[in-house]
Amino acid sequence: MTPPPLLPKDITKLFRSMSDGSRVWMDGSRVLVIYSTIFTDLRRALIDGLGVESARQMLARIGYAAGSRDAKLHRRRHPSENIGRLLTTHSELQALSGFASKSEVKFEAALELGQFYCEFRWKDSLEAEAHASTYGIGTEPVCWILTGHASGYCTRIAGRPILFREVECRATGASQCRVVGKPLDEWGDEVGALSEYLRPQPFVNGFSKRGSDEGLEDVVGSSAAFFTALHLLRKVAPTKAAALILGETGVGKEVFARVLHRMSPRATLPFVAVNCAAIPESLMESELFGVERGAYTGAAESRPGRFERAQGGTLFLDEIGALSYAAQSKLLRALQEGEIERVGDRTTRKVDVRIVAATNVDLERAMRDGRFREDLYFRLNVFPIVIPPLRERPEDIPLLLDYFLTRFSRLHQRRITGVSERAVEALLLYDYPGNVRELEHMVERAVIMADDDTAIDLSHFASFGSQLSRRFAGPGVDGAVQIRAGVSDAAVAGLLDQGLDLQTLETKLLIEAVGRAGGNLARAARLLGISRPQLAYRLKKRGIADKNADPVLPETRP
């Protein structure tokens, strides 16, 4: 076999290695090189152990996550490249990984018009070779990782779900492996289970708030962190155990709580939500446990509390960390005894409710500070579920963007053709301090601002301009600071007016990022669009490194 050509310098210089050669890194992530025979054995073990369909789904999802990660890497290093060059880079990355030689690329794309069509063709797919050598020539295509990788990569650069389907495969006797990609909604129902990792989970489709006739609240995502949370929901849903959902503001804790309820045997019974932070302490007892007529001035009639209203179903206690210490004591007794007593009543009432609590507060620290009861914490923390922030699951952003775009276009009766490349880029690089809720509001405002039969552009996110644009100043390929497309003219003028050289400007940028992140180097690195080791090295080189920072790999200049 003829040796493959040298890879583009832009890709090879992403690699770093330890001085003793014990570890190889690519863009801050450790890389493992294995023989193709080991991959073949692992693949066969998955198919034989899980079955063909489960193995296909698992490998396609692994490929999807890797493709999304690779697209993020290349977007960050080359924010102004057009989609044609980005798709060519995908084939180069496949060659680099060893899964296939550099592919032929055919594409027609106009993201502003919502149009996308792409084909990749491989002559020597490792997956097809591995499958055919183990099981012989079959009837179904088998390049699952390659197909998933193409879907994840193109979904991220296009800002909407793109599904690739393998239409020719060497494992079926064809002369090449060919995959075709287009927007998920253009495939219709013909792809079936092939698109599972791109679609909202079936058990949340069509699910909405009890008592509300408006809108759906689908849980949408494809990242490993997202599926980990769903896996935990599946585990705890059939039981009677209390669940504690943890996560930052805006990650969708109540939505996940409702999904848990719908997955449980109590799905047909009430789901009652209580925002503990919104109820005054003086009314907390009557709201939770109810009140008898004449219990106090103004109590003209008896009224059941939230516990009674949730009888047999689920009681969701949101912002549980905001409860006063006295209210915590009363809640603890109700949870321990399984009975409540209305305000002004002498009779206890048995209640059977599933407790799901949620908070964005660090309850362990609150316990140490004496602000949260230890016994209540252990009563609630039977099965904790952590919902990661959106910045830690960027693979979910394109799917959420497409979901909200479709939802609000229908709600506000707008005809939006798509999202421009620079707007997609800005949304993918943004940090989302308000998480999914912030993205939802950003897309809704953009849909309202945009005219019919046009694409959403960066200007339609005007009220978020300063936050979006701050992510476009960072180190370029050569390590020096680079002002990227998307920074406002005023911001660029302000930097240039200071009369700083690029090295000084980069130093100020590094210090500013670390300051904004409160000394958290991982968060500062995300603000700059680089890895934590890269940031720590640059800080150390300028004599401003954190002495307690983890050791980093030496970074060589190209």
N, C-alpha and C positions, 0 to 999 in steps of 0.2 A: 504493500500500500504506500502511495506517495505521502511523505510527511506533510502535515497541514502547514499553510503559510503562517508567518509570524502574525501574532495578534496585534491589533492597533495599540500603539503606545499608551493611549489614553486609558485603556483597560488594564494593561499589564502593570502600569505604575501604581495601580491601586493596591498591589500586593506588598506586604511587609513580612519580614521573618525575624525571629529571635536570632541573636548573634550565634548561638550554638545550633541553629537550624531545627530546634525542637518543635517550634510552632510556626504555622503560616497563617497570616491574617489578610483579609481583604476588606478594606474600608471599615476597619474596626471590629469585624466579625471573624472568628476563627474558621479556617477552611480545612476540610478533611479530604485527602486524596485516597481513593480506594480502587482496587482492581475491578474490572467489569465483571469478572467471575463472582466476586463477592456480591455485587449488586444483583446479579442473576439469581444467586442463592437466596438473598433476602426477598427478592420479588416472588420467587417460587414459594417461600415459606409463608408470605402474606396471602397468596392466592389459595394455597392448600389449607391454611389455617382459618381464614376468614370467608373464603368463597370469592368467586370472581367479582361479583357486584360490590361487595364491601371493600375489597382490595382496590378496585377501580376508583371508588369514591375517595378512599383515603389518599391514594397516590395523586389523584387529580387535585385534591385540596392542598396537598403538600406543594405541588407544582404551582398552584394558584398563589399561595402565600409567597413562594420564592419569586415568582414573576412580579408581583406587586412590590416586593422589596427591591428588586433590581430596577424597576421603573423609577422608584423613589430616588435611588442612588443616582441614576443618570440624570433625572430631572434636576436634582440638586446641583450637580456639577455642570450641567449645561442647560440653564433655564430658558435660553432663547432659541434652542434648536427646534426646527420644524418637525412635524410628525413623521415625515418621510425618513429623516435621519434617525429619529427615535426607533422606528420600526427596523431599520437596517441594523442598529445597535443590538436589537433583540436577537437577531440571527448570529451576531458576533458573540453575544453572551452564551448562546446555546453551544457554539463551537468551543468556547472557553471551558464550559462545564463538562464537555466530553460526551454529551448526550446525542449530538448530531453535528455534522459538518455545517459550515456556513450555508444558510438556506437561500433559495431564491425567494424574493419578496415581490408580491404584487398587491397594490393597494389603491383604493379610491376613497379619500376622506375629506370631508368638509364639516368640521365639528360645529361651526356656526350654524349650519343648516341641519344638524343632527344626523349627518350621513357618515357611515363608516363601513368599509368593506376591505378585507385583507386576506391574503393567502400566503402561507409559508409552505415550502416544499423541501423535504430532506431526502437525501439519497442513502444515508447510512445511519438510521436511528438506532441507538443502543437498545432502546426498549423493544423495538420490533425484533431485533436480532436476539435479545435475551429470551423473549417469549417464544419465538419460533424454534430456538435451539432446545427449549424445554418441552414445549407442548406440540411442536410441529405447526404446519400451516393451518390456519383456522379460517373462520368466516367473519370475525368481528375485529375492528381496529383496536390496537392495544397501546398506542403511544399516549398513555394517560398523563404522565408527568409533563411531557412536552406540550400537550394540549392545554392542561391546566395552567402551565407557565405562560403560554401565549394569552390565555384569557385574563390572568391576573395582571400581566404587563400592560396589555392594551386597555383593560378596564381602568387602570390607574392613569394612563396618559390621556385617555379620552374623557374621563370624568363621568362615565356612565357604564352600566354593565355590558361588557362585550363577551360573547360566548363563542369559543372556537369549537368546531366539530371536525373530527377526522373523517374525510371522505375517501381517502385511499391509504392503504397501509401495506408495507412490505410483508407483514406477518399474515396477510391474506393472499399473498401471491402477486401483489402489485409491484411495479418497478420502482416506486417511490412512496414516501409518506407525504400526504398533502392534507393540510388543515385549512378550513375556511372560517373566518370570523366576521360576525356582524352583531349589531345590537340585539340584546336578549329578546326584546319584544318583537323583533322581526322574524324570529324563528318560530313563533307560535307554539303549538303543543307538540310539534314533531320531534323535539329533542328529549322530551320526557325527563327521566332521571338524570340525564347527562348534565342538566343545568342546576342540579340541586344546590351546589355550593355557591350559586349566584342568586338564588331565589330566597325570599323570606321563608322561614320555617313553616311547614304546613299547619302546625298546631296553633299558630298565632294569626293566620290569615283570617280576615273578617272579624277580628275581635275588637270590641269597642267598650267604652265606659258604660257601666250600668246606669240606666236612666237617661242616657244621652242618645239623641238621634243623629248626631253629627259626627262625621269623620271616623277614620280607623286609626288605630295606634299599633301598627305592625312593628314587630321587633325585626330589624334588618341588620345583617352583618355577615361577614365571612372570615373574620380573623380568628386566629387560634384562641385569643383571649375571650372573644365573643362565644365561641363554641364551648369553651371551658365553663363559662357561666351557665349556658344552656344545659350542659351535661349535669351540673350540680342541681339545677332546677328539676330535671327529670328524676334525679335520685331522690330528692326530698319530697316531691309532689305527692306521691301515693301514701306518704306517712302522715302521722298526726303531729310530728315534731315542729317546734317553733323555728322560724328562720329569721336570720338577721342579715339584711341586705346593706352592704357598705359601699360607699362611693361618693365622689365629689358631687357638688350641685350640678344638675343638668344631665347626668349620665343616663337617667331613665329608671330610677329605682322603683317608682310606682308602676311603670309599665311592666317591669320584670315581675313585680309582686302580682299584678293582674294575670300575667302569663302563668305563674305558679298556681294561682287559684283555678284557672281554666284547665290546667293539667291534672288537678287533684280530683278525688271523688266528690268533693264539695262544689264542683263547678256549677251545678244547677241551683245552688243556694246563694244567699246574699254575699256580696263583697262590699264591705263598709270601710271607707278610708277616713282616717282622722289625722289632721295636721296639728300635731301637738304644739307647734310653735305659734299657731294662729289663735289658740284658745286661751283667754285670760285665766290665770291661776284660780281666781275665785269661782270660775264656771267649770273648771276641769272635771270636778267630781260629778256634777250633774250631767255634763255632756257624756261622760264615759258610762256612768251607772244609772242615770235617769233620776227623776224627781217625782215625789208624790204631791198631790194637790194640797196647798196650804203649808208646804214645808218652809216657805219664806215668802216675803212680800212680793207679789207679782206672780207666784206660782198658782195660777187659776185652775189648772187642770194637771192631771198626772201625765207624765211623758216618759217613754222608755229611752234609755241611753243607748250608746253605740254598741255595747256588749249585747244587749237584748236584740237590737236590730240586726246584728250579725249572727243570730242564733243558728247554729248548724253550719255556718259558712266560714268566711275568713274576715278577721279584723286586722286592718293594716294600720299600724301606728307609725306614721311618718314623722321625721325629725324627733325621734324619741329622746335624743340627747338634750332637747330644749325643756324637758319636763323639770319642774321644781323638785327639790328633795322630798317635800311633803307629798306631792302627787305621785312620786315614784313609790313611796311606801304603800299608798292605797292601791296602786296598780299591782304591786307585788302580791298583796294579799289575794286579790282577785285571781291572779294567775296560779297561785299556790293552791287555793281552795276550790277553784272552779265554780265560785259562786259570788254574787254581788248583792249589794243592798242599796236600794234607791235612797236618795237624800230625803229625809223625813219619814222613812219607813222603818219598821222593826222586823220585817220579814225578809229573809234571804231568798234569793232566786238562783237556781242552778243554771249555768250557762255552758254551752258546748261550742267553742269557737276555736278556730285555728289562728294563732297569733303570728303575724309577719311584721317585723319592725324594720325600720330603715333610718339611717343617719349618715351625715357627712362629718360627724364629730369623731375624734379619736376617743372612744369610750374608755380604753385602758388608761389613757392619760387623765381623763376626767375622773376616773376612780382614784388614781393616785392623788389628784388635787382635792378630793373630797366632794366633787360635784355630782357624782353618779354612784348609786348604791352598788356595792360589789355583788350582793345576792341577786339583785335584779339583772345585772349584767349576765351572770352565769345562767339565769333562768331564760333569758332571751337568746343567748349566744350558743344555742344547741347546734345549729347548723349555719355557720356564716357563709355568705356568698358575696364575693367582691366583684363589683362591676368596674372594670378599669376605665380611666378617662379616655376620651376620644384620641388624644395625642399619642396614646400608647397602642392604639389599634388603627393606624392609618389606612389599612386595607379596607376598612368599613366606610371610609369617606365617599368614594365614588358611588357605592350602592345607596348610601343615605342621600347623597346629592340627587341621584336619579329618582329616588322614591319621593323626596320632598318636592322636586320639580314637577313630577307628574301630579302629585296630590294638590299642590297649590295652583297649578295651571288649570286643573279641573274646577277647583273651588272658586277661583276668581275669574273663570271663563276667559283665560288668556291662551293665545296660540304662540307658544315659545318654541323656536326651532332647535335650540340647543344651547351650549355654553361655549364661549370662545376659549381658545387655548390658553391665553394669558390669565383668564379668570379661573380656569381649572387649575392652572399652576399655582396661583395665589391661594386658592382654597386648600390645595394639598399641602402647602408649606406652612399654613397658619397653625397656631398653637391651640386654639379653641379653649380659652380659660372657662367659658360657659358650657363646654362640651356639646352634646347632641342638641340641647335646647337652643344654644346659640346658633349652630348651623341651621337649624329649622327656621329661626327668625330671620337669619341672613338670606336664605333662599326665598322665603315668603316676600320679603321686602323687594328683592331683585325681580321676582315675577311681577309684582305690582308696578315697579318702575319701568320695566322693559315694555316696548311697544309690541303689538301683535306682529307675527311673522318675522321676528328678529331674534337674534341670539342674545343671551345674557352676557354682558361684558363687565370688566372690572369697574366701570363707572357706575353700574347699577348697585354696587356695594359701597356707595359713597360714605354712608355713615360709619362704615367699618374701615374706611380707607387707611387711617393711621395704623391700626392694628395689622391689617393685611400687608402694608408696604414695609413694615419694619423687618419682615423676614427676607427681604430681598437685598440686604447688605450683608456680605459675608465673604470668607476666604474663597478665592477662585481656585482653578486647577493648579496654578503655580504656588499656592499658599498665600499669596498676597490678597489684600482686601479687594473685593469686586463689587461695584454698584450695579445691581442687576435690574432688569426691566421690571417696572412696577413700583419703584420708589418714586414718591411724589417729587415734582420739580422743586418745591420749597425745601424738601429735605436734602436733596442733592446740593442746592444752592447754599444751604446752611453749612454743610460740610466743607464745600469748596471755599466759602468765605473765611473759614478759619485759617486758610493758608497752610494746611498740614500736608506733609508728605505721606505716601501710602503706608510706610512702616509705622509712623506715629498714629495715623488714622486707624490702622488695624489694632494697635495697642489700646487705643481709647475704646474701640468697639468691643474688644475682649473684656476690658474692665467693666464697661457698661452692661454687657450681657451677664457677667457674674453678679454684678450688683442687683440687676433686675430679678435674677433668680435667687436672691437671698443667700448667695454662696453655694448653692446647689449646682455642682459642675455638670451633672447630667442634664438638668433643665436648661442651663446656660448653653450647653452644646446643641440642644434642640432649637433654641432660639436662633442660633447661628447657622443651623443646618449642617453641622459637622458631628463627628463622633466624640464621645467623652475623652478617649485617649488622645485624639488630635488636639482638643482644647487644652487638656492638661499639659501636653508637650509644649504648645505655644506659650502658655502661661509660664512654664518653667524656664523656657528659653529667654523670656523677658524679665526673669527674676521676680515674678509676682505669683508663682505657683503656690497652691495650698500645700503646706508641709505634710498634711495628713492624707494627701491625695494618693490614690493607688498608683503603683508603678506603671509606666506606659512604655509602649514600644518606641524605639527611635524612628523618627520619620525622616526619610531621605528626600532631598529636593530632586525634582526631575532634571 
